[in-house]
Amino acid sequence: MQPAGGAAQPDGTIAYRAQILYFTASPEQVPDEDATVYLSDGLLIVQDGHVLQAGDYQALAASLPVGTPVMDWRGKLIMPGFIDTHLHYPQTDIIASPAEGLLPWLETYTFPEERRFHDAAHAAGTARFFLDELLRCGTTTALVYCTVHPESTQAFFEESHARQLRMVAGKVMMDRNCPDYLQDTAESGGRDSEALIGRWHGKGRQLYALTPRFAPTSSPEQLALCGELAQQYPDVFIQSHVAENTRELEWVRELFPGRRSYLDVYDHFGLLRPRAVYGHCIWFDETDRRRMAETQTLAAHCPTSNLFLGSGLFDFAATQACGVPVALGTDVGGGTSFSMLQTMAAAHNVARMTGHHLSAHRLFYLATEGAARGLDLGGRIGTLAAGAEADFVVLDPQATPLLARRTARAESLEELLFALIVLGDDRAVAATYSAGRLVHERQKS
């Protein structure tokens, strides 16, 4: 038995001993114990960046080839790496910036900051810090907005590819209602996006997302061209914002008077489908929610951002009743933390404010297996089942004195997970692995 670290066998095999947890179904649909694989003393066997097997330590240890290193994470919990379905890497440096609401925040902080990303060196430096921060928080996959500059997207993918991370990102498309220095055209936005698809979609572990910022900043011509690209490249992702706050709704009604709702603008241009992800989805009616469900379009719930900007409360009960796929997003920099644990805590509190309860099992599902399924990446990420990409996080229930004191009294897995959500943050992440490689380890104090 070895401490964390060490070298794999020549065939790339390495094993990890710890508590192990992953999901096989939604806790919303079946009892918690039927939705999970939980091993109190488990062994995770990884070979060449993929999960070979996960099972009980006593049952598997004897069958390991002689000399296979076994990393000792006993006392800690190994789970799939977290999946963040909505955030903006160019907004890293404006997190925690005060404003009266979404639109003033964009004008005062976001647009001036994004101007800097025409500089490839600045973009690369920010991408490095941003990815470091994600990994420090246990996030191994994210859907990332870049800026209107192709250089910003190129810099992000270069850094992610060098680290062998599974990331989804795209160049923002924005041809009106924004500063001149951030404006592309329908033609240039489409041309640049298609070139980046050819260069990066499916290269290594990188995936591309068509990224119209939101309907008010794209002309009908640009949205139509985006829809054509979505049809031409059906396996690329689509990401944008919808129904975030009431002022935004009024603006969309003025700009698109023929459309039934904000969501219907995207639907009209063919931008609702599997692998389409829309941030916020707060101010929906039942027709909107049913359309999201029919098209299997994913709603990215961003609770810390919605609270910080006063946008509104996401209605989990109504969303669930309509069968809309849901996952979680930090929405940095409108969101207030890179930590998916803190995002889960905020999601719990928002749900309580609308009379709905989210269990810890459900919240961890939304941040792992549920997100992977919603992104049409089930079986590849978000799980520790055999054959999956070996992206996983090691959580430490003793990371802080208060967390250690509370988890010592936990009488069930639900209590342990709930304590990690409510009391945890980046300090609870002992290590993060991507494609079987150690990409972050918490510094010992």
C-alpha positions in Angstrom: 0.0 0.0 0.0 1.4 3.4 -1.0 0.5 7.0 -0.1 -1.0 9.2 -2.8 1.4 9.5 -5.7 3.5 6.8 -7.2 4.0 5.3 -10.7 1.7 3.0 -12.7 2.5 -0.4 -14.0 4.1 -0.6 -17.5 0.6 -1.3 -18.8 -0.7 1.9 -17.1 -2.5 0.1 -14.3 -2.8 1.8 -10.9 -5.3 1.3 -8.1 -6.8 3.6 -5.4 -8.2 2.4 -2.0 -10.9 4.6 -0.4 -14.6 4.8 0.1 -16.1 4.9 -3.4 -19.4 6.4 -4.5 -21.0 6.9 -7.9 -24.5 6.9 -9.3 -26.3 4.5 -11.7 -29.7 6.2 -11.6 -31.4 9.4 -10.5 -32.2 9.5 -6.8 -35.3 11.4 -7.9 -36.6 8.3 -9.5 -35.4 5.4 -7.3 -34.5 5.1 -3.6 -31.0 6.5 -2.8 -29.5 3.0 -2.1 -30.8 1.8 -5.6 -29.4 4.8 -7.3 -25.8 4.4 -6.1 -22.8 2.2 -5.9 -21.3 2.8 -2.5 -18.3 0.9 -1.2 -17.2 1.6 2.3 -13.8 0.0 1.6 -13.4 0.1 -2.1 -10.8 -0.3 -4.8 -10.8 1.8 -8.0 -8.5 0.3 -10.7 -7.4 2.6 -13.5 -5.6 1.6 -16.7 -4.5 4.0 -19.5 -6.8 6.8 -18.4 -9.9 4.7 -18.1 -11.7 2.9 -15.2 -10.9 -0.8 -15.5 -13.0 -1.8 -12.4 -14.4 -0.5 -9.2 -15.4 -2.9 -6.4 -14.9 -4.1 -2.8 -11.2 -4.0 -1.8 -11.1 -7.4 -0.2 -12.7 -9.0 -3.4 -10.4 -7.2 -5.9 -7.1 -6.8 -4.1 -5.9 -10.4 -4.5 -6.5 -10.3 -8.2 -4.3 -7.3 -8.9 -1.2 -8.1 -10.9 1.9 -8.3 -8.7 3.5 -4.9 -8.3 0.4 -2.9 -9.1 0.7 0.3 -7.0 -2.3 0.9 -4.6 -2.7 4.5 -3.6 -4.0 4.7 0.0 -6.8 7.2 0.3 -8.5 5.5 3.2 -10.6 7.8 5.3 -11.6 9.7 2.2 -14.3 9.4 -0.5 -13.6 8.9 -4.2 -16.3 10.2 -6.5 -16.5 11.1 -10.2 -15.1 14.5 -11.0 -17.6 17.3 -10.9 -19.2 18.7 -14.1 -19.9 22.4 -14.2 -22.4 23.2 -17.0 -22.2 27.0 -17.2 -19.4 29.5 -16.5 -17.2 32.1 -18.2 -13.4 32.0 -18.0 -12.9 35.6 -19.1 -14.9 36.7 -16.0 -12.4 35.1 -13.6 -11.0 38.5 -12.5 -14.3 40.2 -12.0 -15.9 37.7 -9.7 -17.3 39.5 -6.6 -17.9 42.8 -8.4 -20.9 44.8 -7.1 -23.8 45.8 -9.4 -27.5 46.5 -9.3 -28.4 43.6 -11.5 -27.4 41.6 -14.6 -27.5 44.2 -17.3 -25.6 46.9 -15.3 -23.1 44.2 -14.3 -22.5 43.3 -17.9 -22.0 47.0 -18.9 -19.8 48.0 -16.0 -17.6 45.0 -15.5 -18.1 42.2 -18.0 -17.7 43.9 -21.4 -14.7 46.0 -20.4 -13.0 43.0 -19.0 -13.6 40.8 -22.1 -12.0 43.5 -24.2 -8.6 42.3 -22.9 -9.0 38.9 -24.5 -8.0 39.9 -27.9 -4.5 39.6 -26.4 -3.6 35.9 -26.7 -1.0 36.1 -23.9 -3.6 37.6 -21.5 -6.1 34.9 -22.5 -3.6 32.1 -22.0 -2.6 33.4 -18.5 -6.2 33.6 -17.5 -7.0 30.2 -18.9 -4.1 28.7 -16.8 -5.4 30.2 -13.6 -9.0 29.4 -14.4 -8.2 25.7 -15.0 -6.1 25.5 -11.9 -9.0 26.8 -9.9 -11.5 24.4 -11.4 -9.2 21.4 -10.6 -8.6 22.8 -7.1 -12.4 22.6 -6.6 -12.6 19.0 -8.1 -14.2 20.1 -11.4 -13.0 18.0 -14.3 -15.4 19.0 -17.0 -17.0 22.4 -17.6 -19.0 24.1 -20.3 -17.0 27.3 -20.8 -17.8 30.6 -22.5 -14.8 32.4 -24.1 -15.1 35.9 -25.6 -15.9 37.1 -29.1 -12.2 36.9 -30.0 -11.1 33.6 -31.6 -7.8 34.1 -29.8 -9.5 33.6 -26.4 -11.0 30.2 -27.5 -7.7 29.1 -29.0 -5.8 29.9 -25.8 -8.4 28.1 -23.7 -8.3 24.9 -25.8 -4.5 24.9 -26.0 -4.2 25.0 -22.2 -7.0 22.4 -21.7 -5.5 20.1 -24.3 -2.1 20.2 -22.8 -3.6 19.0 -19.5 -5.7 16.3 -21.2 -8.9 17.7 -19.6 -12.4 16.9 -20.9 -13.7 20.5 -21.6 -16.4 22.0 -23.8 -16.0 25.6 -24.9 -16.8 28.1 -27.6 -16.3 31.5 -29.0 -19.0 34.0 -28.1 -21.1 35.2 -31.0 -22.4 38.7 -30.5 -23.2 41.1 -33.4 -25.4 43.8 -31.9 -26.3 45.5 -28.6 -22.8 45.4 -27.3 -19.7 47.7 -27.4 -18.2 48.0 -30.9 -14.9 46.5 -29.5 -16.7 43.2 -28.8 -18.9 43.0 -31.9 -18.5 40.4 -34.6 -20.9 40.0 -37.5 -23.2 37.2 -38.4 -20.8 36.1 -41.1 -17.5 36.5 -39.1 -19.1 34.8 -36.1 -20.1 31.8 -38.1 -16.9 31.6 -40.0 -14.7 31.8 -36.9 -16.9 29.3 -35.1 -16.7 26.8 -37.9 -12.9 27.1 -38.1 -12.7 26.5 -34.4 -15.0 23.4 -34.7 -12.6 22.0 -37.3 -9.6 22.7 -35.2 -10.8 21.6 -31.8 -14.0 19.6 -31.7 -12.9 16.0 -30.9 -9.2 16.8 -30.8 -8.0 14.9 -27.8 -10.6 15.4 -25.1 -11.8 18.9 -26.4 -15.4 19.5 -27.5 -16.8 22.6 -29.1 -20.0 24.6 -28.2 -21.7 27.1 -30.5 -22.0 30.1 -28.2 -24.4 32.9 -29.0 -24.1 35.0 -25.9 -27.8 35.5 -25.5 -30.7 36.5 -27.8 -30.5 40.3 -27.3 -26.9 40.4 -28.5 -27.4 38.3 -31.7 -29.3 39.4 -34.7 -31.8 37.1 -36.3 -29.3 36.6 -39.1 -26.6 35.4 -36.6 -29.0 33.1 -34.8 -30.2 31.7 -38.1 -26.6 31.0 -39.1 -25.9 29.4 -35.7 -28.9 27.1 -36.3 -27.5 26.2 -39.7 -24.1 25.3 -38.1 -25.9 23.3 -35.4 -27.7 21.3 -38.1 -24.4 20.8 -40.1 -22.5 19.7 -37.0 -25.1 17.7 -34.9 -22.6 16.4 -32.4 -21.3 19.9 -31.3 -22.8 21.5 -28.3 -24.9 24.7 -28.1 -24.8 27.0 -25.1 -26.5 30.3 -24.3 -28.5 32.1 -21.7 -32.3 32.3 -21.3 -34.9 33.8 -19.0 -32.4 35.0 -16.4 -34.2 38.1 -15.2 -37.3 40.1 -15.9 -35.6 43.1 -17.5 -34.0 40.8 -20.0 -37.4 39.2 -20.8 -38.8 42.7 -21.6 -35.9 43.4 -23.9 -36.3 40.1 -25.8 -40.0 40.8 -26.3 -39.1 44.2 -27.9 -36.4 42.6 -30.1 -38.4 39.5 -31.2 -42.0 40.6 -31.2 -43.2 37.6 -33.2 -42.0 35.0 -30.8 -44.1 33.5 -28.0 -41.4 33.5 -25.4 -37.6 34.0 -24.8 -37.1 30.3 -25.2 -39.1 30.3 -28.4 -36.6 32.6 -30.0 -34.0 29.8 -29.8 -36.5 27.2 -30.8 -37.4 29.2 -33.9 -33.8 29.1 -35.0 -33.3 25.3 -34.4 -31.2 25.7 -31.3 -33.1 23.4 -28.9 -31.9 19.8 -29.1 -29.7 17.2 -27.2 -26.3 18.8 -26.4 -27.9 22.2 -26.1 -27.5 23.8 -22.7 -29.2 27.0 -21.5 -28.1 28.9 -18.4 -30.7 30.0 -15.7 -34.2 29.1 -17.1 -35.8 30.9 -14.3 -38.7 32.9 -15.9 -40.3 30.0 -17.7 -43.9 29.0 -18.0 -45.2 25.4 -18.4 -45.0 25.5 -22.2 -41.4 26.5 -22.1 -40.5 23.7 -19.6 -42.4 21.1 -21.7 -40.5 22.3 -24.8 -37.2 21.9 -23.0 -38.2 18.3 -22.0 -39.5 17.4 -25.5 -36.2 18.5 -27.1 -34.0 17.1 -24.3 -32.4 20.5 -23.9 -30.4 20.9 -20.6 -31.2 23.6 -18.1 -28.1 24.8 -16.2 -29.2 26.0 -12.8 -26.8 28.6 -11.5 -27.9 29.4 -7.9 -25.1 31.5 -6.6 -25.3 33.8 -9.6 -29.1 34.1 -9.4 -28.9 35.1 -5.8 -25.9 37.4 -6.3 -27.5 39.3 -9.2 -31.1 39.1 -7.8 -32.3 37.3 -10.9 -34.9 35.0 -9.3 -35.4 31.6 -7.8 -35.2 28.5 -10.1 -38.3 26.3 -9.7 -37.1 22.7 -9.2 -40.5 21.3 -8.5 -42.1 22.7 -11.8 -39.0 21.7 -13.8 -39.0 18.2 -12.4 -42.7 17.8 -13.0 -42.2 18.5 -16.7 -39.2 16.2 -17.0 -36.6 18.8 -18.0 -33.0 17.7 -17.8 -31.2 19.7 -15.1 -27.6 20.2 -14.0 -25.7 22.8 -12.0 -23.4 25.6 -13.0 -21.2 28.0 -11.0 -21.7 30.8 -13.6 -18.4 32.4 -12.6 -18.0 35.4 -12.6 -21.7 36.3 -11.8 -21.5 33.2 -9.6 -19.7 33.7 -6.4 -17.6 30.5 -6.2 -15.8 28.0 -8.4 -16.7 25.3 -5.9 -19.4 22.8 -7.0 -19.9 21.9 -3.3 -20.8 25.5 -2.5 -23.0 25.6 -5.6 -24.8 22.5 -4.4 -25.4 24.2 -1.0 -26.9 27.2 -2.7 -29.1 25.0 -4.9 -30.4 23.3 -1.8 -31.2 26.6 -0.2 -32.9 28.0 -3.4 -35.0 24.8 -3.6 -36.1 25.2 0.0 -37.2 28.8 -0.7 -39.6 27.4 -3.3 -40.9 24.6 -1.0 -38.8 21.9 -2.6 -36.2 19.6 -0.9 -33.1 18.4 -2.7 -31.3 15.5 -0.9 -27.5 15.4 -0.9 -27.7 12.3 -3.0 -29.7 14.2 -5.6 -27.3 17.2 -5.6 -24.2 15.0 -6.1 -26.0 13.2 -8.9 -26.8 16.5 -10.6 -23.1 17.4 -10.4 -21.8 14.1 -11.8 -23.9 11.4 -13.5 -26.9 13.6 -14.0 -24.9 16.3 -15.8 -23.1 13.7 -17.9 -26.5 12.2 -19.1 -27.9 15.7 -19.7 -24.8 16.5 -21.9 -25.2 13.3 -23.9 -21.8 12.1 -22.3 -23.2 9.4 -20.1 -20.9 6.5 -19.7 -17.9 8.6 -20.6 -17.7 11.0 -17.7 -19.6 11.5 -14.4 -19.3 7.8 -13.4 -16.7 5.3 -12.1 -18.3 2.4 -14.0 -15.9 0.2 -16.1 -14.9 1.9 -19.3 -15.4 5.5 -18.2 -12.8 8.1 -18.5 -10.9 8.2 -15.2 -11.9 11.6 -14.0 -12.4 11.6 -10.3 -12.1 13.6 -7.1 -10.9 12.6 -3.6 -13.0 14.3 -0.9 -11.8 14.7 2.6 -14.5 14.6 5.4 -11.8 15.8 7.8 -10.7 18.8 5.8 -11.6 21.4 8.4 -12.1 21.1 12.1 -15.9 21.8 11.9 -16.3 19.4 8.9 -14.4 16.7 10.8 -16.5 17.2 13.9 -19.7 17.0 12.1 -18.9 14.0 9.8 -17.6 12.1 12.8 -21.3 12.0 14.0 -22.7 11.1 10.6 -25.1 8.1 10.9 -25.8 7.6 7.2 -24.2 8.3 3.8 -26.8 11.0 3.3 -25.6 12.8 6.4 -22.0 12.5 5.3 -22.7 13.9 1.9 -24.9 16.7 3.2 -22.2 17.8 5.6 -19.7 17.9 2.7 -22.1 20.1 0.7 -23.0 22.5 3.5 -19.6 22.8 5.2 -17.3 21.9 2.3 -15.4 24.0 -0.2 -12.1 23.7 -2.1 -10.4 22.6 1.1 -12.5 19.4 1.1 -10.9 18.4 -2.2 -7.8 16.4 -1.3 -7.0 15.5 -4.9 -8.3 15.7 -8.4 -7.5 13.2 -11.2 -8.2 13.7 -14.9 -7.8 10.7 -17.4 -6.1 8.9 -14.5 -3.5 11.6 -14.0 -3.1 13.5 -10.7 -3.8 17.1 -11.7 -4.3 18.7 -8.3 -3.3 17.7 -4.7 -4.1 19.9 -1.8 -1.1 21.3 -0.1 -0.6 19.9 3.5 -0.7 22.7 6.1 
